[in-house]
Amino acid sequence: MTAAKTTKKDETEQDGIGALKLRVRLTITEEALGTSSANKELHRDYIASKAPDAKSTEEEVAALGVQAVDEKGRTVFPRMTVGDDDDVPFLYDYQLKGFFKDAAKMMKKVRGSECAKVRAYKQAIDGLIFIDQRRIPWLNDDGTPAHVGPTCERPLRASTPMGERVALASSETVPAGSHLEFGIILLDKTLLPMVKECLSYGRLRGLCQWRNSGKGTFTWEVVKPAKSYGA
């Protein structure tokens, strides 16, 4: 008996372990706020210590650019070069993975959700889901590089042993309508429904600073459908 021929489409859609890659576009519906400290020494000693390795720390500090000097109270976007433009704000890949963890943590509380079906979601996101590029630039609707908009200032209130304290926070912004485009690699194709559910959650709670207020919310679309991927 001759075995049935398996097509590439069948291989892509079958259940079980197998790598997939899809390309998506996230378009923010509200401005997104910068998350990197403009104080290079603070960024080096604390925030960048959350990066995967020492090389990443130096990379992040360098990416803050000259605009960050002496702006100690602000949070900013690091900059990269796209074509001839060397002032393009961007996000790091691990910031997007952080979004997936945050979204999965919340959606896991919803009975019957795709996230609730994945027991060790943090391990799955860390070890089985990857972003295909290190730096993801913010782009305009026409594909040209986006640039930071007006500064967003807001009060921060905190209860301390000495009473209520109020401080003023200041952040660079990327305007609504800007987008990110990147590929998502899944080493286990059964995680695809969870990934899509997390992306849909971004319409309610988005990216970057002050997202609980609605900043950084986004819609998403598939640019290239999921296909089998050879790492």
C-alpha positions as CSV (number, residue, x, y, z in Angstrom):
1,M,0.0,0.0,0.0
2,T,1.3,3.4,-1.0
3,A,1.5,6.0,1.8
4,A,-0.6,9.1,1.4
5,K,1.5,12.0,0.2
6,T,1.9,14.8,2.7
7,T,1.8,18.4,1.4
8,K,3.6,21.3,2.9
9,K,0.2,22.8,3.8
10,D,-0.6,19.6,5.7
11,E,2.7,19.8,7.6
12,T,2.0,23.4,8.5
13,E,-1.5,22.8,9.8
14,Q,-1.0,19.5,11.6
15,D,-1.1,19.5,15.4
16,G,2.0,18.9,17.5
17,I,5.6,20.0,17.7
18,G,6.9,21.9,14.7
19,A,8.3,25.4,14.0
20,L,6.1,28.1,12.5
21,K,6.8,31.7,11.6
22,L,4.3,34.4,10.9
23,R,4.8,38.2,10.3
24,V,2.6,40.7,12.0
25,R,2.0,44.4,12.1
26,L,1.0,46.2,15.4
27,T,-0.6,49.6,14.8
28,I,-0.9,51.7,18.0
29,T,-4.3,53.4,18.6
30,E,-3.0,55.6,21.4
31,E,0.5,57.1,21.7
32,A,3.2,54.9,23.2
33,L,5.6,56.2,25.8
34,G,9.3,55.6,26.0
35,T,10.5,53.2,28.7
36,S,14.3,53.7,28.8
37,S,15.8,56.0,31.4
38,A,17.5,59.0,29.9
39,N,20.1,58.8,32.7
40,K,22.8,56.7,31.1
41,E,24.3,55.6,34.4
42,L,21.0,54.6,35.9
43,H,20.2,52.7,32.7
44,R,23.6,51.0,32.9
45,D,23.4,50.1,36.6
46,Y,19.7,49.0,36.8
47,I,17.4,49.0,33.9
48,A,19.8,47.5,31.3
49,S,20.7,44.8,33.9
50,K,17.4,43.3,33.0
51,A,18.8,42.7,29.5
52,P,20.0,39.2,28.6
53,D,23.7,39.8,28.8
54,A,26.5,42.4,29.3
55,K,26.7,43.0,25.6
56,S,23.0,44.0,25.6
57,T,23.6,46.4,28.4
58,E,26.3,48.3,26.4
59,E,24.1,48.2,23.3
60,E,21.2,49.8,25.1
61,V,23.3,52.5,26.8
62,A,24.8,53.4,23.4
63,A,21.3,53.4,21.7
64,L,20.1,56.1,24.1
65,G,21.9,58.7,22.0
66,V,23.0,62.2,22.6
67,Q,19.4,63.4,23.2
68,A,19.4,61.5,26.5
69,V,22.2,63.5,28.1
70,D,21.1,65.5,31.2
71,E,17.5,64.5,30.8
72,K,17.5,62.6,34.0
73,G,13.8,62.7,34.8
74,R,12.6,61.4,31.4
75,T,12.0,58.1,29.9
76,V,12.9,57.9,26.2
77,F,13.1,55.6,23.2
78,P,16.5,54.3,22.1
79,R,17.4,55.3,18.5
80,M,18.5,53.3,15.5
81,T,19.5,54.1,11.9
82,V,17.0,53.2,9.1
83,G,18.4,54.2,5.7
84,D,19.8,57.7,6.0
85,D,17.8,58.5,9.2
86,D,19.7,57.9,12.4
87,D,17.0,59.2,14.8
88,V,14.4,56.4,14.5
89,P,12.9,55.2,17.8
90,F,12.6,51.4,18.3
91,L,11.7,48.6,20.7
92,Y,13.9,45.7,21.6
93,D,12.7,42.1,21.0
94,Y,12.5,41.3,24.7
95,Q,10.1,44.1,25.3
96,L,7.7,42.4,23.0
97,K,8.2,39.1,24.7
98,G,7.5,41.0,28.0
99,F,4.2,42.1,26.5
100,F,3.4,38.4,25.7
101,K,4.1,37.4,29.3
102,D,2.0,40.2,30.7
103,A,-0.9,39.5,28.4
104,A,-0.7,35.7,29.0
105,K,-0.7,36.3,32.8
106,M,-3.9,38.2,32.6
107,M,-5.7,36.0,30.0
108,K,-4.8,32.9,31.9
109,K,-7.3,34.1,34.5
110,V,-10.1,33.8,31.9
111,R,-11.6,30.4,32.0
112,G,-11.6,28.7,28.6
113,S,-9.0,31.1,27.1
114,E,-6.2,29.8,25.0
115,C,-3.7,31.1,27.6
116,A,-5.4,29.1,30.3
117,K,-4.6,25.9,28.3
118,V,-0.8,26.6,28.5
119,R,0.4,25.6,32.0
120,A,3.9,27.0,32.1
121,Y,3.3,30.0,29.9
122,K,6.4,31.9,31.0
123,Q,8.7,29.0,30.1
124,A,6.9,28.7,26.8
125,I,7.4,32.3,25.9
126,D,11.0,32.3,27.1
127,G,12.0,29.2,25.3
128,L,9.6,28.5,22.4
129,I,8.5,31.9,21.1
130,F,11.0,34.3,19.5
131,I,11.0,37.7,17.7
132,D,13.0,37.5,14.5
133,Q,14.9,40.8,14.9
134,R,16.7,42.5,17.8
135,R,15.5,46.0,17.1
136,I,12.0,46.8,15.7
137,P,11.7,50.4,14.4
138,W,8.6,52.5,14.7
139,L,7.2,53.2,11.2
140,N,4.6,55.5,9.8
141,D,1.6,54.2,7.8
142,D,3.5,54.7,4.5
143,G,6.5,52.6,5.8
144,T,8.8,55.6,6.4
145,P,10.5,55.9,9.8
146,A,8.4,57.4,12.6
147,H,9.8,60.0,15.0
148,V,9.0,60.9,18.6
149,G,6.2,63.3,19.2
150,P,5.3,65.7,22.1
151,T,6.5,64.8,25.6
152,C,3.9,63.3,27.8
153,E,3.9,64.5,31.4
154,R,1.7,63.1,34.2
155,P,1.7,63.1,38.0
156,L,2.7,59.9,39.9
157,R,1.1,59.5,43.3
158,A,2.4,57.2,46.0
159,S,1.6,56.5,49.6
160,T,4.7,56.5,51.8
161,P,5.3,56.4,55.6
162,M,5.7,60.2,55.3
163,G,2.3,60.6,53.7
164,E,1.2,61.1,50.1
165,R,3.9,62.0,47.7
166,V,3.5,63.3,44.2
167,A,6.1,63.4,41.5
168,L,6.0,64.5,37.8
169,A,6.9,61.8,35.2
170,S,8.0,62.8,31.7
171,S,8.2,60.5,28.7
172,E,8.9,60.7,25.0
173,T,6.0,59.5,22.8
174,V,5.5,57.9,19.5
175,P,2.2,59.1,17.9
176,A,-0.9,57.0,17.4
177,G,-1.0,55.4,14.0
178,S,2.7,54.4,14.1
179,H,3.4,50.7,13.7
180,L,5.8,47.9,14.4
181,E,6.3,45.0,11.9
182,F,8.2,41.9,12.8
183,G,8.2,38.1,12.6
184,I,7.2,35.7,15.4
185,I,8.9,32.3,15.5
186,L,7.1,29.5,17.3
187,L,9.0,26.3,18.0
188,D,5.8,24.6,19.0
189,K,2.9,25.3,16.6
190,T,0.3,24.5,19.2
191,L,1.2,27.9,20.8
192,L,-0.2,29.9,17.8
193,P,-3.7,30.3,19.3
194,M,-2.2,31.7,22.5
195,V,0.0,34.1,20.6
196,K,-3.0,35.4,18.6
197,E,-5.0,35.8,21.8
198,C,-2.2,37.8,23.5
199,L,-2.0,40.1,20.4
200,S,-5.8,40.7,20.5
201,Y,-5.4,41.6,24.2
202,G,-3.3,44.5,23.1
203,R,-6.4,46.4,22.0
204,L,-7.2,46.7,25.7
205,R,-3.8,46.9,27.4
206,G,-0.9,47.7,25.2
207,L,2.9,48.4,25.1
208,C,5.4,50.5,27.0
209,Q,4.9,53.0,29.9
210,W,1.5,53.9,31.5
211,R,-0.4,51.2,29.6
212,N,-2.9,50.9,32.4
213,S,-4.2,54.3,31.3
214,G,-4.7,53.1,27.7
215,K,-1.4,54.3,26.3
216,G,0.2,52.0,23.8
217,T,-2.9,50.1,22.9
218,F,-2.9,48.5,19.4
219,T,-4.6,46.5,16.7
220,W,-2.8,43.8,14.8
221,E,-2.9,42.1,11.5
222,V,-1.0,39.3,9.8
223,V,1.3,40.5,7.1
224,K,2.5,37.0,6.2
225,P,0.5,33.9,7.3
226,A,2.1,31.2,9.5
227,K,4.4,28.9,7.5
228,S,6.7,26.1,8.4
229,Y,10.0,27.4,9.6
230,G,13.4,25.9,9.5
231,A,15.6,27.4,12.3
